[in-house]
Amino acid sequence: MTQVNVQDAKTHLSELLHRVERGEEVVIARAGRPVARLAPIDVVWQRTFGTVALDVPEDFDAPLDETELAAWE
């Protein structure tokens, strides 16, 4: 586990995050006293790709009849 001071953590945050992504824990200290810990989290990032099939009728933008219009109001 590596310990860095706040100023170094602010200056090298991206580098510290890369180290954490590789599994290392980093402790951030203020005046030599540990105050926080950066640690990897166990999250599996998944993105679902897909399509939605829609059947759009030809008159989808036609004006509503009076009954339908009254129902929306």
C-alpha positions as protocol buffer text, in pm:
chain_id: "A"
residue {
  index: 1
  type: MET
  ca { x: 0 y: 0 z: 0 }
}
residue {
  index: 2
  type: THR
  ca { x: 140 y: 336 z: -106 }
}
residue {
  index: 3
  type: GLN
  ca { x: 92 y: 655 z: 94 }
}
residue {
  index: 4
  type: VAL
  ca { x: 94 y: 998 z: -73 }
}
residue {
  index: 5
  type: ASN
  ca { x: 25 y: 1344 z: 60 }
}
residue {
  index: 6
  type: VAL
  ca { x: -271 y: 1549 z: -58 }
}
residue {
  index: 7
  type: GLN
  ca { x: -68 y: 1774 z: -287 }
}
residue {
  index: 8
  type: ASP
  ca { x: 92 y: 1475 z: -462 }
}
residue {
  index: 9
  type: ALA
  ca { x: -248 y: 1309 z: -493 }
}
residue {
  index: 10
  type: LYS
  ca { x: -392 y: 1619 z: -660 }
}
residue {
  index: 11
  type: THR
  ca { x: -94 y: 1648 z: -892 }
}
residue {
  index: 12
  type: HIS
  ca { x: -81 y: 1279 z: -989 }
}
residue {
  index: 13
  type: LEU
  ca { x: -445 y: 1172 z: -960 }
}
residue {
  index: 14
  type: SER
  ca { x: -460 y: 1007 z: -1304 }
}
residue {
  index: 15
  type: GLU
  ca { x: -147 y: 805 z: -1232 }
}
residue {
  index: 16
  type: LEU
  ca { x: -284 y: 700 z: -892 }
}
residue {
  index: 17
  type: LEU
  ca { x: -611 y: 591 z: -1050 }
}
residue {
  index: 18
  type: HIS
  ca { x: -422 y: 375 z: -1301 }
}
residue {
  index: 19
  type: ARG
  ca { x: -239 y: 209 z: -1012 }
}
residue {
  index: 20
  type: VAL
  ca { x: -569 y: 151 z: -830 }
}
residue {
  index: 21
  type: GLU
  ca { x: -721 y: 1 z: -1146 }
}
residue {
  index: 22
  type: ARG
  ca { x: -435 y: -251 z: -1145 }
}
residue {
  index: 23
  type: GLY
  ca { x: -534 y: -354 z: -790 }
}
residue {
  index: 24
  type: GLU
  ca { x: -309 y: -138 z: -570 }
}
residue {
  index: 25
  type: GLU
  ca { x: -446 y: 56 z: -274 }
}
residue {
  index: 26
  type: VAL
  ca { x: -329 y: 413 z: -218 }
}
residue {
  index: 27
  type: VAL
  ca { x: -359 y: 601 z: 111 }
}
residue {
  index: 28
  type: ILE
  ca { x: -387 y: 980 z: 101 }
}
residue {
  index: 29
  type: ALA
  ca { x: -239 y: 1158 z: 402 }
}
residue {
  index: 30
  type: ARG
  ca { x: -257 y: 1511 z: 534 }
}
residue {
  index: 31
  type: ALA
  ca { x: 51 y: 1616 z: 734 }
}
residue {
  index: 32
  type: GLY
  ca { x: 159 y: 1252 z: 745 }
}
residue {
  index: 33
  type: ARG
  ca { x: -171 y: 1132 z: 893 }
}
residue {
  index: 34
  type: PRO
  ca { x: -381 y: 898 z: 674 }
}
residue {
  index: 35
  type: VAL
  ca { x: -721 y: 1045 z: 593 }
}
residue {
  index: 36
  type: ALA
  ca { x: -846 y: 853 z: 289 }
}
residue {
  index: 37
  type: ARG
  ca { x: -789 y: 538 z: 92 }
}
residue {
  index: 38
  type: LEU
  ca { x: -824 y: 481 z: -283 }
}
residue {
  index: 39
  type: ALA
  ca { x: -912 y: 119 z: -349 }
}
residue {
  index: 40
  type: PRO
  ca { x: -1043 y: -70 z: -651 }
}
residue {
  index: 41
  type: ILE
  ca { x: -1410 y: -155 z: -660 }
}
residue {
  index: 42
  type: ASP
  ca { x: -1558 y: -482 z: -782 }
}
residue {
  index: 43
  type: VAL
  ca { x: -1781 y: -361 z: -1061 }
}
residue {
  index: 44
  type: VAL
  ca { x: -1818 y: -539 z: -1392 }
}
residue {
  index: 45
  type: TRP
  ca { x: -1901 y: -287 z: -1661 }
}
residue {
  index: 46
  type: GLN
  ca { x: -2139 y: -430 z: -1915 }
}
residue {
  index: 47
  type: ARG
  ca { x: -2312 y: -253 z: -2193 }
}
residue {
  index: 48
  type: THR
  ca { x: -2608 y: -416 z: -2357 }
}
residue {
  index: 49
  type: PHE
  ca { x: -2649 y: -344 z: -2724 }
}
residue {
  index: 50
  type: GLY
  ca { x: -2969 y: -409 z: -2905 }
}
residue {
  index: 51
  type: THR
  ca { x: -3237 y: -272 z: -3128 }
}
residue {
  index: 52
  type: VAL
  ca { x: -3600 y: -192 z: -3082 }
}
residue {
  index: 53
  type: ALA
  ca { x: -3837 y: -296 z: -3357 }
}
residue {
  index: 54
  type: LEU
  ca { x: -4115 y: -44 z: -3402 }
}
residue {
  index: 55
  type: ASP
  ca { x: -4409 y: -67 z: -3635 }
}
residue {
  index: 56
  type: VAL
  ca { x: -4505 y: 293 z: -3712 }
}
residue {
  index: 57
  type: PRO
  ca { x: -4831 y: 329 z: -3901 }
}
residue {
  index: 58
  type: GLU
  ca { x: -4844 y: 557 z: -4204 }
}
residue {
  index: 59
  type: ASP
  ca { x: -5095 y: 792 z: -4034 }
}
residue {
  index: 60
  type: PHE
  ca { x: -4908 y: 828 z: -3702 }
}
residue {
  index: 61
  type: ASP
  ca { x: -4901 y: 1208 z: -3734 }
}
residue {
  index: 62
  type: ALA
  ca { x: -5258 y: 1247 z: -3858 }
}
residue {
  index: 63
  type: PRO
  ca { x: -5484 y: 1477 z: -3656 }
}
residue {
  index: 64
  type: LEU
  ca { x: -5676 y: 1307 z: -3374 }
}
residue {
  index: 65
  type: ASP
  ca { x: -6050 y: 1259 z: -3401 }
}
residue {
  index: 66
  type: GLU
  ca { x: -6269 y: 1441 z: -3148 }
}
residue {
  index: 67
  type: THR
  ca { x: -6309 y: 1140 z: -2916 }
}
residue {
  index: 68
  type: GLU
  ca { x: -5936 y: 1072 z: -2895 }
}
residue {
  index: 69
  type: LEU
  ca { x: -5856 y: 1443 z: -2853 }
}
residue {
  index: 70
  type: ALA
  ca { x: -6108 y: 1472 z: -2568 }
}
residue {
  index: 71
  type: ALA
  ca { x: -5946 y: 1172 z: -2394 }
}
residue {
  index: 72
  type: TRP
  ca { x: -5608 y: 1350 z: -2397 }
}
residue {
  index: 73
  type: GLU
  ca { x: -5748 y: 1671 z: -2260 }
}
